[in-house]
Amino acid sequence: MKILATLVEPDEGSAQLDGLNLVEQKDETRKILGYLPQEFGVYPKMTAIDLLEHLAVMKGITNGKERKEIVDALLQQTNLWDSRKKALGAYSGGMKQRFGIAQALLANPKLIIVDEPTAGLDPAERNRFLNLLSGIGRQVVVILSTHIVDDVRELCSRMAIISQGQLLLEGEPNQCLEKLTGCIWEDCGNRCGTALASSVPKRIWKMCIFLISLTRKAFPRTEYVLDIFLVRAQIAFSQHFHLHLFRDSLFHDVFFRLGGGLQPHWRR
């Protein structure tokens, strides 16, 4: 993302947007780029409207009337109009993120890059920010990085998973989710198993557990097949039953499945 934002030189490769080489034509790229890093600084004693005016001048918007119209429109769009004369040092985390988007939208960029935009936000601010990004994404290209996978499902038309510099997966979120259908198990926990066990004679459960353990030792690859039909139970000093059944795949499972050889996600 820093390479695309012209902040870091790449070792190799290229990136194109509408015929523009983002790696080699840095000055031209910055004219069409809006960038919101994960952490960014503001002048804490300046108001939002004053700092946006200052940044607009730096972006090349020198006409005073045009600049005022753009700044006012961005403050309205990011829901900061009522706080436009408030010092930025007194803004909440979500308000600062929305101000960051406002500055990224100066000069009508064609490409917006945002890095972990919802990290640390409370649920209300997160929803407000996601709605803002969703609206922006209808007009411009938005590249978003996040560790909150629900952000991807709610916002993105296409996604990619990168680990250790390698591209593991690329595609539409729903298509990636469909690939895990029938592969995810649910651990219902002791309570579910105990309720089921209470209706079955204890000697039958002991026999089932004994047969399952023998079968698994003899045929390790049958473990998941057995779990479809039988209860996976343990009896120590008291009865403890665990029931593992198929469940619908969740968006988190896409990341767990590709995360360096992790086993299927067991969700208690």
N, C-alpha and C positions, 0 to 999 in steps of 0.2 A: 504494500500500500504506500509505503514511503517512496518506493521507486516510481510508482504512478504519479505521486504527488511532487515529483522532481526533487525530492530531498536526499535521495540516496542513488548513487551510480550502480547500475546492474553489472554483474559479471558477464552475463550473456543474455541473449533473447531480445525480443522487441515487443512493443505494444502500439496498437493503432486505434484511432477513433476518428471516423469520418475522413480517412485519408491523412490524418495528422499523426506523425510519429511522436508519441508521448515521451520517448526516451531521448531522442536527439533534438527535437524542437522544443526546448524547455520554456523559452519565453512565450511562444505561442500557446503552449499547453497551459501556462499559468493564467492566461487571459480567459480561458474557458473552464477553469477549475475552481471548485469550491471544496475546501478541506476542513474537516473537523476532527482533530486528533483526540485521543482518549483523554489527555490532560492538556489544558491550554490556560494561559494566563490572561488576566484582564487588569486594567488599571482600577483598583478598588474604589477610588474616590470619584471616578468619572461616572456619569449617568449613561444609561444604555443608548439614548438618542445621540449624545455627544460623541461617544466612542464609535457608533456606527457611522456618523457623519465623517469622522476622522478616517476610518477605514475605507469609506467610499471614495474619499479624495485619493487615498493611496492606490485604490483600484482604478483610478483614472476617470472617475465621474466628477468632472470639474464644474459642470453647469449647476449653479446653486438651486434653481427651481427643480430641475430633473433629480438632483440628489435628494432634495427634501421629499419629493414624491416617492422615490424608491425606498428611502429609510422609513417613512411613515407606513408605507404598504407592508414592508417586512415586519415592522413591529405589530401591525394588525394581524398579519398572517401567523406569527409565532405567539400570539396572545400575550404580548408584553406591552401593549399600548398603555394600559393603566399604570404600569410600573416604569414607563419610559424615562421619568425624571428621578428615579430612585437610584442611589449609588449601587454600582455593580457588586461591591463588597458585601452588601446586605442581601443579595439574591440567594435563593435556595439552590441546591444542586440541579434540580430540574429546570429552574429558570435560567441558570447559566448555560445549560445544554441547549435550551431553546434560543438563547442569545447567540450561541456558537453556530447554530443552524442559520440564524439571520445573517451573520457575517459571511457564512459560506455561500449564501444566495445572492450576495452583492454582485452586480454586473451580469446577471442572468447566465450563470454557468451552464455548460452542456454536460459536465461531469461533476458529480459530488461524491466525495469519499468520506465516510464516517467510520471511526474506529471505536468500538465498544460504547455506543452512545447511551445505552440504558443502564450501564453499570452503576450501582449505588443509588438508583432512583427508587422512590417509594412507588407502590402500585398505581396511584392516581397520576403521578407525573410520568410514569412509564407509558401508561395508556395515552396520555396527552401527546407525548413525544412520538409514539408510534403512529398515531393518527396524522401528525404533522408530516412525518417521513412518507407515509402512504400517499398523501396528497401530492407531495413534491415528486414522487416517483412516476406520476402520470405524465410529466412533462420532460424530465431529464433522466439521464442514466445515474443511478445511485449504487455505489459499491459499499456494502455494509459488512463489517466484521463484528462478531459477537460470540460470547460463550453461552448466551441464553438462547437455547434452541427454539423456544417458542417465538422469539423475535423473527426467526427465519421462516417459520410456518405462517406467521401472520402477515409478513411483509413481502417476501421475496417470490418472484416468479421463477427464478432459477437460483440454484445453490451449488456450492462446491465445498468439499472437505479436504483440507490440506494438513498433512502431518509430516514433520521432519523434512519440510521442503518438497514433499511428494504429493501430487494430486491423486487422492484416493477415490473420489467420487464427484461426478458433475451431472446435473440434471434438474428436473422439476421436483420440488419437494414431495408432492403426492406420489410421483412415480417411484422415488427412492423409498417411500414408506411402504408401497405395495410389494416391494421385493422381499420384505420381512414377514409377509403374511404367512401364518402357520409355523413361524420359527421362534416365537416368544412364549415363555412360560410364566405362570403366576404362582407365587408361593402364598397360599392362603393362611399360613401360620398355624400355630398350635390350636387356636380356638376352633378353626374350621375343621381340622382333622379330628379333634376331640369330639365335636358334635356329631360327626359322621360315625366315629368309632363307637359312640354310645349305643347305637342301634344294632351293632354287630357283636356276637359273642366273642369274648376275649381270646378264647383258644383259636378261633378262626383267624383273628388278626395276627397272632403269634405265628401261625402256620404260613400266612401270606408273607410276613416279613422274612421268615426263614427261607422260603422258596425264592423270593426276590433277591436276597443276598447271595444265594448259591448261583442263581442264573447270571447275576451281574459279574461274579467272579469268573464263571465259565465263558460268558459271552459279553464282554464289556460294551460292545457296540449296540447292544439291545437296550441300553439304559433309558434312552428317551422314549422308545416304543413302549416299554413297560410303564413309564410314567403317564402315558396317555390313559391307560386303563386301570392302574392300580394306585394305591396310596403309598407314598414314601414315608415310612414311619420309623420311629426309634422308641424303644422301650428301655428305660434305665431303671431308676428307683420308682418312677411313676409313669403313667402313659403319656407320651408326647407324640402326636401325629402331625405330620406336615403333608398337605395336599398340594400337588403341583399340577396345574392344568394349563391348557392353551389360553391365551388372552389376546385381545387386539393389540397390534403393534402400535407403540407410541413414537412420537418424533424423536424422543431422546434415544430410542433404540438404534436408530440409524447411526448415530455417533458412537454408541457403545460397540456396535457390531464391527465398526471399522477402526476402532481405537487400539491399534497395536495388538491384535489377536486376542482381545478380551472374549471371555465366554459369554453366552447369551445372558441378557440382563435379567437377574432374579430380583423381582420387586416385591418387598414384603408389604 
